[in-house]
Amino acid sequence: PEAISFYQQAFALNPRDINVSTDLGTALWYAGRPDEALAQYEKSLAIDPAHAQTLFNVGIVRADGKHDYPGAIAAWDNLLKVNPAYPDVAKVRSLMAEARTKS
């Protein structure tokens, strides 16, 4: 939670920095604020709709924070479509399979 204000300040200084934006979303997620995390990830995806880490994180928050398994699957499916060489494809496919069983 302490990192959130620092990420907010950094993002305010450079609102096109996708890594800061995504890290802010992650800090919000770890602080137990999934709706705000998803809103921040939407800002990240407005900067770069194919940003792999953001798409991966959206899936995590949708699955674990919101129990929105179809939304998580959609995020991870999009991740693999726009990043076919994603290095952790096996993990993503495993998470998708797990989400399918829960939905």
Summary of the structure (lengths in Angstrom):
residues: 103
radius of gyration: 13.4
end to end distance: 30.5
largest distance: 42.3
contacts: 318
relative contact order: 0.12
helix: 79%
strand: 0%
